[in-house]
Structure formats: structure tokens, C-alpha cells
Amino acid sequence: MAGATDIFCKKDLLEFNTYLQRHVDRENRQLSGRVLVVEDSRVLQAIMLDLLTDMGLDVDAYTHAEEAWDSFQTGNYDLVITDIMLEGLMSGIALVRKIRRFQGEHGNLPIIATSGFDNISRKIELFHLGVNDYIAKPIVREELRQRVFNNITSYQNTLELRAQQKSLYSLSMLDELTKLFNRHALREFSGKYFSEAIRYKRPLTLAVLDIDFFKKINETMGYEKGDQVLAELGAWLKRFVGEGDMVTRWASEEFVFLLPDCSQSTAIAFMERLQKRLKQFKPASVSITTSIGVATMEIDTKHSLNSLFELADDAMYRAKMSGRNCVKPYQQTEE
């Protein structure tokens, strides 16, 4: 019984057949990805190439770490397999150090180290350097296969998870209907606008735009038509604002603009031009007008998002009270 890993009853052929099928499936598992191999033994390198390509992987193989490092910087790899003792000026240990110091996502890709010296102190040293796995020579094909499979699938699963998290984060920042940034995004990103305005002594303007009589559009044309108006208006506003400006959907028919390095007079002219163009645009073939309030944090003043928004919001309501379809700046005399 020495060396046996499983025991089966002769009468239970179904269980034995299932076991064999699982073994075959495990042997035939295919991967997609790219592997960087650094091995100065041509014989061992050929064995690795044969195994890795049989697993469905693309392989770049080198005998010197210097060549491998050049390839790593321009390649898009999922795994590095490197011998520790290599010919040339750069050792495998030096290559591992360079990879782990590399800026960006690829600096974290898995590394399998190989060595003919199988001792505990060497393994500990390599793990401290940042290798993910270690294989002692002579290399066993099945061990290499399994370690490659485990490291690549783990790395690719991690990348996929991060991409999903990034996508979810982006979705949490976007208004589903207009595809503009939402209120949460404005609160998240506005801090940078305010800190840079204060640091570089530049004006920062916040504008609040409200669609006039939007409730009437919903009541007379239907909520679906109202949604079409908002969706097309959102896409149009995104095209209209300049690079570096931020436009968000704050509420149902209310939009907020952050305009860096923009004085009050410049912001008023910009918003009046927006109103003029909007009359020609007619989102969803509906003629709309807007009331806009503008408030500016001048060089010698300090505001938060909330305080500047309140000023612009007050100015917007003054535009409503002035007959709508106009732009009004905040004025202290109105308090």
C-alpha cells in the first residue's frame, strides 16, 4: 500500500470511473495568459516550454535576467518563472527585486522561483523578497503544472475582482439616467477643486441650473418624455462644458457645475451662452428654459461645497423670482 493515494472497491466501478474522469479533466485544464520564463539550462527551459504551451499559455523564454527584465517592462505577463542562479550580471534574486519595485499592477504579478538548492533559509529569503511560490530542482512536471495553474488563476481572479470593484465604484458615481456624475461624486471629488483653488489662489465658481416648469412637462407629456429630456440634456451638458469642469445631476431637474479658475463674470457669460445654445438644441424635441444661479469663491475668500452651493442655490431662486430663463449671481445685499 506504500505510495497509494486512493483506495477503491473492485465492485464500485462507477466511483472509480468518476475519479479517473476528474483526473483527466484536471490534466487537460487549459489556461489563457502569458508567462515569462528565465532559465539558463536549455534542457530544462525546453521542458517548461513544452508543459506551459500544452496548458494553453503563451511563453517568452530567456537565459539571462537582463533580457527578461527588458521584456517584462514592455510585456503584459500573468506569471514569471525564474531560476535564482543565472549566468550574466543580473541574478534571479535581482530580477525579483526589480519586478517587486516596478510601479503599477504588473509589479504584483505572481513569481515562481526555482533553485537547485533546496534549503529552508533560501526559501525564507525568497519569500521575503516577494516570490509567491518555490520549486526545487529537479522539477516535477505535475508539481510545476499545478503551481502554475494555481498562481495564474489566483492572479487573474484578483484582477477580475478589482475590475468589477472599479466598475461598481464608477457606477456608484454616475447618474443612471443622464450618465453625468451624481451628488455622491460631487461630494467625493469637489475637495480637490476647493483645495487647488485655495492653494493656487484662483477663483472657483459653482452654478446651479434648474429646468423651468419641468413638472409641467411630466404632467402634460408623460414621465417617459421627461426622462428623455433629462437624458438628452445630460449628454448635451457633458459635451458643452470644458475639460476640467464638472457637471453633475444634483436632483430631479437640477444640475450643478463646478468651474475652476473661473471668475463670476466669466461664469455668467458662460451660462448665458449655455442658455442661448440650449434653446436651439431642444432636448427630446422639447423647448425648455432654465434658471441659473452663480456663486464664486474669490481669491480672498474660503468656502466649502455646502456653503458655496447654498449661495448659488439662493441666486437660482432669485432667477426664478425674476421671471425665470435668466442667470443671476449671488449678491450679499439680498440677505
C-alpha positions as CSV (number, residue, x, y, z in Angstrom):
1,M,0.0,0.0,0.0
2,A,3.0,2.3,0.2
3,G,2.6,5.3,-2.1
4,A,-1.1,4.8,-2.7
5,T,-3.3,7.9,-2.6
6,D,-6.8,6.4,-3.0
7,I,-8.4,3.0,-2.5
8,F,-11.4,1.7,-4.4
9,C,-13.6,-1.3,-4.0
10,K,-13.5,-3.6,-7.1
11,K,-17.2,-3.7,-7.2
12,D,-17.6,0.1,-7.3
13,L,-16.6,0.8,-10.9
14,L,-18.8,3.9,-11.1
15,E,-16.8,5.7,-8.4
16,F,-13.5,4.6,-10.0
17,N,-14.7,5.9,-13.4
18,T,-15.7,9.3,-11.8
19,Y,-12.2,9.5,-10.2
20,L,-10.5,8.8,-13.5
21,Q,-12.6,11.4,-15.3
22,R,-11.7,14.1,-12.7
23,H,-8.1,13.2,-13.1
24,V,-8.3,13.5,-16.9
25,D,-10.1,16.8,-16.6
26,R,-7.5,18.1,-14.2
27,E,-4.7,17.1,-16.6
28,N,-6.4,18.8,-19.5
29,R,-7.3,22.1,-17.9
30,Q,-6.4,24.9,-20.3
31,L,-5.4,28.4,-19.3
32,S,-5.1,31.7,-21.2
33,G,-2.2,34.0,-20.3
34,R,1.4,34.9,-20.9
35,V,4.4,33.6,-18.9
36,L,7.9,34.9,-18.7
37,V,10.4,32.1,-18.2
38,V,14.1,32.7,-17.1
39,E,16.2,29.6,-17.1
40,D,19.8,29.2,-18.3
41,S,19.5,25.4,-18.8
42,R,18.3,24.8,-22.3
43,V,17.1,21.3,-21.5
44,L,15.0,22.5,-18.5
45,Q,13.8,25.5,-20.5
46,A,12.6,23.2,-23.3
47,I,10.7,21.1,-20.7
48,M,9.0,24.1,-19.3
49,L,8.1,25.4,-22.7
50,D,6.5,22.1,-23.6
51,L,4.5,22.0,-20.4
52,L,3.3,25.6,-20.5
53,T,2.3,25.7,-24.1
54,D,0.5,22.4,-23.6
55,M,-1.5,24.2,-20.9
56,G,-2.6,26.8,-23.5
57,L,-0.2,29.5,-22.3
58,D,2.0,31.9,-24.4
59,V,5.6,31.8,-23.3
60,D,8.6,34.1,-23.6
61,A,11.8,32.3,-22.5
62,Y,15.2,33.8,-21.8
63,T,18.5,32.5,-20.4
64,H,19.7,35.9,-19.0
65,A,17.8,38.1,-16.5
66,E,18.8,41.2,-18.3
67,E,16.9,40.2,-21.4
68,A,14.0,39.0,-19.3
69,W,13.8,42.4,-17.5
70,D,13.7,44.3,-20.8
71,S,10.8,42.0,-21.9
72,F,9.0,42.4,-18.6
73,Q,8.8,46.2,-18.8
74,T,7.1,46.1,-22.2
75,G,5.2,42.8,-21.9
76,N,1.9,42.0,-20.3
77,Y,2.5,38.9,-18.3
78,D,0.5,36.8,-15.9
79,L,3.3,34.9,-14.3
80,V,7.1,34.9,-14.0
81,I,9.1,31.7,-13.5
82,T,12.8,32.4,-12.8
83,D,15.8,30.4,-11.7
84,I,17.7,32.1,-8.9
85,M,21.2,31.3,-10.0
86,L,21.7,32.6,-13.6
87,E,24.6,33.4,-15.9
88,G,25.3,37.0,-16.5
89,L,25.5,40.2,-14.4
90,M,21.9,40.0,-13.0
91,S,20.8,37.1,-10.8
92,G,17.3,35.8,-10.4
93,I,17.2,37.4,-7.0
94,A,18.0,40.8,-8.5
95,L,15.3,40.3,-11.1
96,V,12.7,39.5,-8.4
97,R,13.7,42.7,-6.6
98,K,13.3,44.8,-9.8
99,I,9.9,43.3,-10.5
100,R,8.6,44.0,-7.0
101,R,9.8,47.6,-7.2
102,F,8.1,48.1,-10.6
103,Q,5.4,50.7,-10.4
104,G,1.9,49.6,-11.5
105,E,-0.2,46.5,-11.4
106,H,2.4,44.3,-13.1
107,G,4.8,44.7,-10.2
108,N,2.4,42.5,-8.2
109,L,2.1,39.6,-10.6
110,P,3.0,36.1,-9.2
111,I,6.6,34.9,-9.3
112,I,7.6,31.2,-9.1
113,A,11.3,30.8,-8.1
114,T,13.3,27.7,-9.0
115,S,16.6,26.6,-7.5
116,G,18.8,23.6,-7.2
117,F,19.5,24.4,-3.6
118,D,16.5,23.2,-1.6
119,N,17.0,24.6,1.9
120,I,14.8,26.4,4.4
121,S,16.9,29.6,4.7
122,R,16.9,30.1,0.9
123,K,13.1,29.6,0.7
124,I,12.6,32.1,3.6
125,E,14.9,34.6,1.8
126,L,12.9,34.3,-1.4
127,F,9.5,34.6,0.2
128,H,10.8,37.8,2.0
129,L,11.8,39.2,-1.4
130,G,8.2,38.7,-2.6
131,V,8.1,35.4,-4.6
132,N,4.8,33.6,-4.5
133,D,6.0,30.1,-4.9
134,Y,9.1,28.0,-4.9
135,I,10.1,24.8,-6.7
136,A,13.2,22.8,-6.0
137,K,15.1,21.2,-8.9
138,P,14.8,18.7,-10.4
139,I,11.4,20.0,-11.4
140,V,8.5,17.5,-11.4
141,R,6.1,18.2,-14.3
142,E,2.9,17.7,-12.3
143,E,4.1,19.9,-9.5
144,L,5.0,22.7,-11.9
145,R,1.7,22.3,-13.7
146,Q,-0.3,22.6,-10.5
147,R,1.7,25.6,-9.2
148,V,1.4,27.4,-12.5
149,F,-2.3,26.8,-12.6
150,N,-2.9,27.9,-9.0
151,N,-0.8,31.1,-9.4
152,I,-2.2,32.2,-12.7
153,T,-5.9,31.5,-11.8
154,S,-5.5,33.3,-8.5
155,Y,-3.8,36.3,-10.1
156,Q,-6.4,36.5,-12.9
157,N,-9.3,36.2,-10.4
158,T,-7.8,39.0,-8.4
159,L,-7.6,41.2,-11.5
160,E,-11.2,40.4,-12.4
161,L,-12.4,41.2,-8.9
162,R,-10.6,44.5,-8.9
163,A,-12.1,45.4,-12.3
164,Q,-15.5,44.6,-11.0
165,Q,-15.0,46.7,-7.9
166,K,-13.7,49.6,-10.1
167,S,-16.8,49.2,-12.4
168,L,-19.1,49.2,-9.3
169,Y,-17.4,52.3,-8.0
170,S,-17.8,54.1,-11.3
171,L,-21.5,53.1,-11.4
172,S,-21.9,54.5,-7.9
173,M,-20.6,57.8,-9.1
174,L,-22.8,58.1,-12.2
175,D,-26.5,59.1,-12.5
176,E,-28.1,56.2,-14.3
177,L,-30.4,58.3,-16.5
178,T,-28.2,61.2,-17.6
179,K,-24.8,59.4,-17.3
180,L,-23.5,62.5,-15.6
181,F,-21.7,62.5,-12.2
182,N,-24.2,62.3,-9.3
183,R,-24.4,64.1,-6.0
184,H,-22.2,61.5,-4.3
185,A,-19.5,62.0,-7.0
186,L,-19.6,65.8,-6.5
187,R,-19.1,65.4,-2.8
188,E,-16.3,62.9,-3.4
189,F,-14.3,65.0,-6.0
190,S,-15.1,68.6,-5.0
191,G,-12.5,68.7,-2.3
192,K,-9.7,68.7,-4.9
193,Y,-11.3,71.7,-6.7
194,F,-11.6,73.7,-3.5
195,S,-8.1,72.8,-2.2
196,E,-6.4,73.7,-5.5
197,A,-8.3,77.0,-5.8
198,I,-7.1,78.0,-2.3
199,R,-3.6,76.7,-2.9
200,Y,-3.0,78.4,-6.3
201,K,-5.2,81.5,-5.4
202,R,-7.6,81.0,-8.2
203,P,-11.4,81.7,-8.3
204,L,-13.8,78.8,-8.2
205,T,-17.4,79.1,-9.4
206,L,-20.4,76.9,-8.6
207,A,-23.5,77.2,-10.7
208,V,-27.0,75.7,-10.0
209,L,-29.2,75.1,-13.1
210,D,-32.9,74.2,-12.7
211,I,-35.2,73.4,-15.6
212,D,-38.2,75.8,-15.7
213,F,-41.6,74.2,-15.4
214,F,-40.3,70.7,-15.6
215,K,-43.2,69.3,-13.6
216,K,-45.5,70.6,-16.4
217,I,-43.5,68.5,-19.0
218,N,-44.0,65.4,-16.9
219,E,-47.7,66.1,-16.4
220,T,-48.6,67.0,-20.0
221,M,-46.2,64.8,-22.0
222,G,-45.6,61.9,-19.6
223,Y,-42.8,60.9,-17.3
224,E,-41.1,58.9,-20.1
225,K,-40.8,62.1,-22.2
226,G,-39.5,63.9,-19.1
227,D,-36.8,61.2,-18.8
228,Q,-35.9,61.6,-22.4
229,V,-35.4,65.3,-21.9
230,L,-33.1,64.8,-18.9
231,A,-31.1,62.1,-20.7
232,E,-30.5,64.2,-23.8
233,L,-29.8,67.3,-21.7
234,G,-27.3,65.4,-19.7
235,A,-25.4,64.2,-22.8
236,W,-25.5,67.8,-24.2
237,L,-24.2,69.4,-21.0
238,K,-21.3,66.9,-20.9
239,R,-20.3,68.0,-24.3
240,F,-20.8,71.7,-23.6
241,V,-18.6,72.1,-20.5
242,G,-14.9,72.4,-20.9
243,E,-12.2,70.0,-19.9
244,G,-11.6,70.2,-16.2
245,D,-15.1,71.5,-15.5
246,M,-17.5,69.2,-13.6
247,V,-21.2,68.9,-14.2
248,T,-23.5,66.7,-12.0
249,R,-27.1,65.9,-11.7
250,W,-27.9,67.1,-8.2
251,A,-31.7,66.4,-8.1
252,S,-34.6,65.6,-10.4
253,E,-34.3,68.6,-12.8
254,E,-31.4,70.4,-11.0
255,F,-27.8,70.3,-12.2
256,V,-24.6,71.6,-10.5
257,F,-21.5,72.9,-12.2
258,L,-18.0,73.4,-10.7
259,L,-15.9,75.7,-12.9
260,P,-12.3,76.0,-11.7
261,D,-10.2,79.2,-12.4
262,C,-13.5,80.9,-13.4
263,S,-14.5,84.4,-12.2
264,Q,-18.1,85.4,-11.6
265,S,-18.3,87.5,-14.7
266,T,-16.8,84.7,-16.9
267,A,-19.2,82.2,-15.4
268,I,-22.2,84.4,-16.0
269,A,-21.2,84.9,-19.7
270,F,-20.7,81.1,-20.0
271,M,-24.1,80.3,-18.5
272,E,-25.9,82.8,-20.7
273,R,-24.2,81.3,-23.7
274,L,-25.4,77.8,-22.5
275,Q,-28.9,79.1,-22.2
276,K,-28.8,80.5,-25.7
277,R,-27.5,77.3,-27.2
278,L,-30.0,75.2,-25.2
279,K,-32.9,77.0,-26.8
280,Q,-31.6,75.8,-30.2
281,F,-30.9,72.3,-29.0
282,K,-34.3,71.3,-27.7
283,P,-33.7,68.0,-25.9
284,A,-36.1,65.3,-27.0
285,S,-37.6,68.0,-29.3
286,V,-38.9,69.9,-26.3
287,S,-38.3,73.6,-25.9
288,I,-37.0,74.3,-22.4
289,T,-35.7,77.2,-20.4
290,T,-33.5,77.3,-17.3
291,S,-32.9,79.4,-14.3
292,I,-29.3,79.5,-13.2
293,G,-27.7,80.8,-10.0
294,V,-23.9,81.5,-9.8
295,A,-21.7,81.9,-6.8
296,T,-17.9,82.4,-6.8
297,M,-15.2,81.7,-4.2
298,E,-12.9,84.6,-4.9
299,I,-9.2,84.6,-4.2
300,D,-9.6,86.2,-0.8
301,T,-12.4,84.1,0.5
302,K,-12.9,80.4,1.6
303,H,-15.9,78.2,1.2
304,S,-16.9,74.6,1.4
305,L,-19.0,72.8,-1.1
306,N,-22.1,73.2,1.1
307,S,-21.6,76.9,1.7
308,L,-20.9,77.8,-1.9
309,F,-23.9,75.6,-3.0
310,E,-26.2,77.5,-0.7
311,L,-25.2,80.8,-2.2
312,A,-25.6,79.6,-5.8
313,D,-28.9,78.0,-4.9
314,D,-30.2,81.2,-3.4
315,A,-29.2,83.0,-6.6
316,M,-31.0,80.4,-8.7
317,Y,-34.2,81.0,-6.7
318,R,-33.7,84.7,-7.3
319,A,-33.6,83.9,-11.0
320,K,-36.9,82.1,-10.6
321,M,-38.4,85.1,-8.9
322,S,-37.2,87.3,-11.6
323,G,-39.3,85.6,-14.3
324,R,-37.1,82.5,-14.9
325,N,-35.0,81.9,-18.1
326,C,-32.1,84.0,-16.8
327,V,-28.8,83.9,-14.9
328,K,-28.3,85.6,-11.5
329,P,-25.2,85.9,-9.4
330,Y,-25.3,85.7,-5.7
331,Q,-25.4,89.1,-4.0
332,Q,-24.9,89.8,-0.4
333,T,-27.4,92.6,-0.5
334,E,-30.2,90.1,-1.0
335,E,-29.8,88.8,2.6
